[in-house]
Amino acid sequence: QVQLVESGGGLVQPGGSLRLSCAASGSIVRIYVMGWYRQAPGKQREWVAAITPGGSTNYADSVKGRFTISRDNAKNTVYLQMNSLKPEDTAAYYCKCRRGLEDYWGHGTQVTVSS
């Protein structure tokens, strides 16, 4: 069973930065595709970024150039560094692991960008 626990959310002013962490059970972050998603109130969950086992990364256009996904295999943790945050980045952020045909989700961490 894959377990994912996100942390690092909070309240930040526009233009600020946050780093989210996703701690995974077992040595999975280097084996499977790991991704970050977000869901704002009243909106559908949307994909933000992903990292493959080979280390390739992809980003949604809305965050490209501002967010960086990375992983630490030794710590079984995936990160999302978020810079130049905007009010429209406000959402609950979720980590996802795709293992074969199954998706595993964390419970999310709230990010609020407001002055």
C-alpha positions in Angstrom: 0.0 0.0 0.0 1.4 3.4 -1.0 1.0 6.2 1.5 1.7 9.8 0.7 1.9 12.7 3.2 2.1 16.3 2.0 3.4 19.2 4.1 4.7 22.7 3.7 1.6 24.6 2.8 0.6 27.9 4.4 -0.2 31.5 3.9 2.2 33.5 1.8 2.0 37.0 0.2 2.0 37.4 -3.5 5.5 37.1 -5.0 6.5 34.9 -2.1 7.8 31.3 -2.1 6.9 28.0 -0.5 8.3 24.5 -0.8 5.9 21.6 -0.5 7.0 18.1 0.4 5.5 14.7 -0.3 6.8 11.9 1.9 6.2 8.5 0.5 6.1 5.1 2.2 8.8 2.9 0.8 11.3 3.5 -2.0 8.8 4.5 -4.6 9.6 8.0 -5.7 12.5 6.8 -7.9 10.4 4.0 -9.4 7.1 5.5 -10.4 5.9 8.7 -11.9 5.2 11.2 -9.2 3.0 14.3 -9.6 1.5 17.4 -8.0 -2.0 18.5 -8.5 -4.1 21.3 -7.0 -7.7 22.0 -6.5 -9.1 25.5 -5.8 -12.6 26.0 -4.2 -15.3 25.4 -6.8 -12.9 24.1 -9.4 -11.8 20.7 -10.7 -8.5 19.3 -9.6 -5.8 20.1 -12.1 -2.4 18.8 -12.9 0.6 21.0 -11.9 3.8 19.1 -12.4 5.3 15.6 -12.8 8.6 13.8 -12.5 9.4 10.5 -14.1 11.7 7.7 -12.8 14.3 8.9 -15.3 14.1 12.4 -13.9 12.3 14.1 -16.7 9.9 16.9 -15.5 6.9 18.5 -17.0 4.8 21.5 -15.9 1.4 23.0 -16.6 1.7 26.2 -18.6 0.3 28.2 -15.7 3.3 27.4 -13.4 6.1 26.9 -15.9 9.1 29.0 -15.0 7.8 29.5 -11.4 7.5 26.0 -10.0 10.1 23.2 -9.8 9.4 19.6 -9.0 12.3 17.5 -7.7 12.9 14.4 -5.6 15.2 13.0 -3.0 15.4 9.2 -3.4 17.2 8.7 -0.1 14.4 10.4 1.7 11.6 9.0 -0.5 10.3 12.5 -0.9 9.1 14.6 -3.7 9.2 18.4 -3.6 7.5 21.3 -5.3 9.3 24.6 -5.0 6.9 27.4 -5.7 8.3 30.9 -6.5 6.6 34.1 -7.6 3.4 32.9 -6.1 0.1 34.5 -7.3 -3.3 34.7 -5.7 -4.6 32.3 -8.4 -2.2 29.7 -7.1 -4.3 29.4 -4.0 -5.5 25.8 -3.7 -5.2 22.5 -1.9 -2.1 20.8 -3.3 -2.0 17.0 -3.7 0.7 14.5 -4.4 0.0 11.5 -6.6 1.9 8.3 -7.3 1.0 6.4 -10.4 1.9 2.7 -9.9 0.9 0.7 -12.9 -2.8 1.3 -13.5 -3.4 2.5 -9.9 -3.2 6.1 -8.6 -2.4 6.9 -5.0 -3.1 10.3 -3.5 -2.1 12.1 -0.4 -4.6 14.1 1.7 -3.3 17.5 0.5 -1.8 20.6 1.9 -3.4 24.1 1.7 -1.6 27.0 0.0 -3.1 30.4 0.3 -1.6 33.4 -1.5 -2.9 36.6 -0.2 -1.8 40.0 1.1 
